Each structure stands twice: as structure tokens, then as C-alpha cells.
Amino acid sequence: MGQKKLVRFEAIKGYPNVLQYPENMAGKWKDQFGNSNPITLELACGKGEYTVALSAMYPARNFIGVDVKGNRLYIGAKQCLAAGQTNAAFLRTQIDRIATYFEPGEVREIWITFPDPQLRRSRAKKRLTHPKFLRLYQQFLQPGGIIHLKTDSPVLYRFTLTVIDLYGLELVTHSDDVYGQAEVSPELRIKTHYEKLDIAGSNRIHYISFRLPALPLPDKDRELQELVFQHEEATN
């Protein structure tokens, strides 16, 4: 491990806005923030650009950036401490454990900003909008809570639209070219490190917002797997 990473890992041990694999946090985030304001998660947040920007934009709401890589969380956590943004926190953990940290209805909104699109067909279950993860989010997302996906990956964009259609989810809005719209909301103007890199080389940013139902998702995972296979076979 490089010296810079060691310094960052040591630093976040003392950061009051960073929690690393905490225990018994479900229902206790009001103690962390000192209030009961609504919570928004940024999943796979990397350096936490959305957590930093949204917490500055909406001081009456609480924001939590979630990622497993502490050296990345360090960047956003340090910025929030320097700016006195006490409504922002960072949780270091794996996303597949996320439901253990929140009680039912404790989270109002989720942002998934430029996650790894897991392009190989065999890794589709690792996409953060796969039903495997949506079922986790259902455990703590408030009824009517919105999930936002922002990505430069056309594969992940189309996959998520397929999931929404197949599982009968409520599509709020979507765009295959965010900055091509006449008006772009302040939230969508926030740019992450990975957005600036344009790893997908698409020259377009895609966005989807949708809601999950209160009832469990139907068991259509095998059908989804077949659709993914058919689509990728057709595009190869």
C-alpha cells in the first residue's frame, strides 16, 4: 500500500464524519447527525462529490456517502469537515451489507453516481440496479422514495430501464443525454471524478429516476438473465 493511502487511512480513523464498518447503527443516524432530518445515500460514492455538493445545497437534509475504499472517502470527508458541513457523513462498507445499517423507512432517497457498470454479462448481478440490490434498498427506503442513477454507461442505462419495465417499477424520468436537455437541474450539474473521465467514451451522460413498490419484487430474475443474454448477443 502506498504511503499516501496509509496516511489517509490513518486520518479517517479520527474523522467524526467517517464510520468504518460500524455496528448497531440502524435507527441511530439521528444521533450521528444530531437531528431527525431526512437521509439521502450516495452509493459507491468514490470521493463523495455528490455527498459534498448536495449537503452544501440542502443544509436541512442529511447525506451519507457509502463506499468500501477509505482512501477515496477521505477526500469528501475532509472537504466536509473543512466547510463545516455537519449534515454529511461517510460510511465505509460493502454495498451488499447496506441494509444492516438502516431501519425500515430510515432513508428517503438514493443516488447511484457513476458506479462500475459491470459490463460483462456474467457480472450483471453486481450492477447496483440489479433486483438483487433493489431488494436490499426496499428494506430501508421510505415508501415513495426515489432512486437516481447517473452514468456514462449506455449498457447500465439500458439494463436499468429493462429492470424497471420487467419488474413493473415506477419510472419517474429518464434521459439518455442529460446535458442535451434545455434545462438541467442543479443536482444533475454536479460532476464526479469519473464523469469527468468519461471512461465509457460515450460523450453522453444518462440519468434515470424511479421508485420501488412497497411489496416485494416479483421473481423474474431468470427472465432478466435471459433478456441480458439476448441483448448482448445481438449487440456483439
N, C-alpha and C positions, 0 to 999 in steps of 0.2 A: 504494500500500500504506500502511495506517495506521501511525502511529508505534508503537503497541503491538505490532503484528506485527513491525515491524523490530527492536524491542528483543528480542522473543522469538527471532526467527531468529538474531540475533547471540549471544544467551545459549546456545542449544543447541550452537553451534559448540564451546563449551568444556565441555559436559557429557560426562563419561566414560561415561554410560549411554545416550547417543544416538549412533547410527550413521546417517549420511546417505549413501545410495547406496554402501555400501562395496563393495569389490572383493575377490574371493577369500576370502569368509567361509565357504563350505561346508566343514564339518568342523572349523571353528576356533572355534566358540562356547564350547568348554571353556576357551579362552584368555581370552575376554571375561569369563567368569564365575569363572574360577579353579578350576573343578571340572567333573566329568562328570555332574552331576545331570540328570535328565530335563527336557526342554524342552516348555513349552506356549506356543503362539502365541495372541495375540488379534488377529484380522484386522479391518481397518477400525476400529481401536481408538478413534479420536477422541481424547478426553482421557485415555484409558487407565485408566478406572475399574476394569475387571476385572484388568488387569495389576497395578495398585497393590494392590487388595484381595487377590487371590489370592497375590501374592508375600509379603504380610504373613501370610496364613493358612497358607501352606506354605513355610517357610523352607528346607526341604531339596529344593526344586524350583526350577527356573529358568523365568522368564517373559519373553516378548518381545512388546511391543505394536507392531503394524505399521500405519502409516498414511502417506499421502503429504503430509499437511498438518502442517508442522513447528510452526506456532503452536499447534496442538492438542496435539501430543506434548509440548510444553514443560510443560504443566500436570502431566501424570502423571510426567514425568521429574524435575521439580522436587520433587514430593511424595516420590518415592522417595529422592532424594538427601538431603532433609531428614530422612527417617526412617531413613536408613542401610540401606535395602533393596537390598543389593548383588546380590540374585538377580533383579533386574528390569532389563530393558534395553528400548530403543525403537529400532525400525528404520524409517527414513523411506525409503519406496519405493512403487512401484505394486504392487498385489496380483498383477497378471498377470506380474510378474517374480519372484514369491516363490520359485519352485523353484530359482532360480540361487543362493540364499543358504544352502541346506542340502543336505547329502549324504543319500543314501538311509537311512532309519531314524533320522535325527537328531532328529526331533520326535515326541513321544509323544501330544500332544493338541492340538486346535484349538478355540478359541472364536470364534464369529462373533456379535458382540453388536450388535444394532440397526443392521445395515448399511442402506444405501439399498436399498429393496425393488425399485427399478427397475420401477415399476408398468406402464409402457407395454409392450404386447406386443412391440413392435419392439426393446425393450431387455432382453428376458428373458435373453439370453446374458450380460448383465452382472451377473446375480444371482449372489452368491457361493456358492450351492449348485447352480449350473448344472453339468452334466457337464464343460463346458469348464474350470472351476476345479477340480472334483473330480479330474480327470486330473492337474492340477498338484500337488495335495495328495498324490496317490498316489506321487509321485516322492520324497517325503521323510518321509512319515508312517510310523511303525512299524507292522508288522502288528498288527492288533487295536486300533490307536489310535482314539480316539473323536473325532468332530466334534460340537460342540454348537452349536446355533442358538437364539438368544433374540431374539424380535422382537415388535413390536406389530402387524405387518402380517399380516392373515389371508391375503392374496394370497401372500406369500412362504412362509408356513406351509404352505398347501395345495400350492403349487408344489413345495416340498421333499419333502413326503410323496409326491407324484406321481413325482418323480425316484427316490426310494427304492424305490417299488413297481416302476416300469418297468425300472429297471436292476438289480433284484434285490439291493439293498443290505441290510445287516443293521440293522434298526431296533431300537435299544436301548430307548428310551422316548419318549413324546411327551405333551404336554398342551396343550389349547387355552385353558387358564385356569390358569396357574401358581399364582397366589395364591388360587385357589379350592380348592386341594388341602388335605387335612387336615394334611399335613406338607410343608414346603418346605425344601430343603437350604440350607445356608449359602451355597453358591455361587450359587444362584438368587435369593437375597435381595439380592445386590449389585445396585445400581441405577446405570445410566449416566445421563448428562445427557439423552440422547434418550429414555430410558424415562420419565423424569420429565415430559418434554414431552408424551408420548402423541400424537405427530404424527398417527398413523393414526386417533385418536379412537375406538379400539375398546374402550377400558376393559378390555382383556384383554391379558395377556402370554402369548405362545405359546412353547413350548420343544420342541425335538427333539434327540435324540442318536442317532447312527448310526455304523456302521463301514463302511469301504471294503474291497472284496476285494483280494487280492494280485494277481489277474490284471487285465489292462486292462479298462476298462468296455466293454460292447458298443456297437456303433454304432447307437444308437437315437435319435440327436439329431433326425432329421427327424420321427420319430414323436412325440417330445416336443413339437416345434414345433406339430404338428397338434393335440395334446391341449391345449396352451396356447391355441391359437386357438379351438378348440371351446368350452373352458370360458369364455373371456372373451366370446365371442359370446353364450353362454347367460346370462351374468350381466349383460350390458349392456341 
